[in-house]
């Protein structure tokens, strides 16, 4: 069963005084539950745009994106926010942790949005942190952590609410090779243990080598899958 | 603490200097409004209390025809009997007076005076200067030839306690009336004209002198709350009818009423200006703070934060800035206002009083510490902060999360 359905999607950016810039040109894609899939391609090929559209962070110019069969284009902004909260986890290239929150508070943020009681939040986050080797960093602020540690906190934030799909935009780009490899191994293990679908964009061969499937984009078109 | 409030609280400390500057600017504005309200309130309160100290009433009753022509034959009969039946607010102070213009003569010379025939006990509650005798004491109730004079008159006529002074007035029957009195006390008034012109005798002596037995010219009513003057006057007019003239302090001293309106206008203008500055200060802080974190708000939205919750987070920051400013400004403003309500604030350098179109004001103004002023000012700051916080919040929530994430 497809968790993510992308159907003939285009996305054209239009800036005042500039010619329209197509980022995606009729992309179609099906992602099955439990896949560990990579979007590959050079810079500007449309990887991030496609991830944003799948995550409901941006609106398609034409076509349709469905998550669990729900068409994102038909959802209101609050409903779209609820869908992201309940079904999608995000890992960003630059970690994007909230600096005024501790590592545990960052990871628990989505649970708080879902109304999970504080005690239960703490227990869930603690369990995930232990699993990711972050047990000693629950109350540490992100600024006091290394890049690899911060990215693991970001992964913890993405998976702690047990989403259907985790979207990771170049998750290893700011990490050294060894740390990046360890992170990919970790995500792979979570994919196998919990059945979480992972879609990540990258142009790192090490990352690509770990994917079950690689979808290649060039100039906004899928050229290989 | 809710998530939005916690996040808002921590966010305002990300740039401590900016928060302190905003907080200080808003706090100082608030302090100014509170202190100035207290000062003006104190000045007006002082002016109104000087009515009391000078022996004026918040409401005064005359027999029709007395005022203007100063016709001593226009008297109110049996005042003692009907004043007891007046339904006045609790803790009102009331006194009847017999009034006359005349001449005081001593061995040294003559001075034009205003003769007040009073009940000593009533008058001591009405006129502050009778409670501040520099020499001597109030005459006893059976002392029909005792007189109190002011310091200035005593000096001019060379009077001391025990001195004789002759008072001469025009009687109600148009004849001249005169009698010899003995000085029992010398009072001090901050108003030199009072000390120079007013002399006090017993009402019985004044009635005898003027030939108006059992009558009075003026009924003076001082109220606990001067704001009740209009209602009390209306009630008295309805009860007493057209033979009496009932006037409020605002009608007796219209300049004070104008001053009241003007001062309130100035407070309103100042407060509007300060609240406008408060609004701009919060807006500037919040715009800088929020827009430089657009990407972070994009992350929060990506994680599933609804636009309404993003708005709550931004408004929480406004709320905290307002709270800190209010704590700082209101506490300092209240403290300053309270301190000067005890010690007073000296206006100018010369003399203990100043004249304002008939009203005598002390140059030592005590601020009026009114908690309502503090709460009202604080409420305006909160309202302004939350209203202007809506603008940066709406700018963020209008963005698509992806667009917010692209911004650095």
Interface residues (C-beta under 8 A of the other chain):
Chain A: X52 X55 X56 X57 X58 X59 X77 X78 X81 X82 X83 X84 X85 X86 X88 X90 X92 X96 X98 X99 X100 X101 X109 X110 X112 X113 X157
Chain B: X3 X7 X10 X11 X13 X14 X295 X296 X298 X299 X300 X301 X302 X303 X304 X305 X306 X307 X308 X309 X400 X401 X402 X403 X405
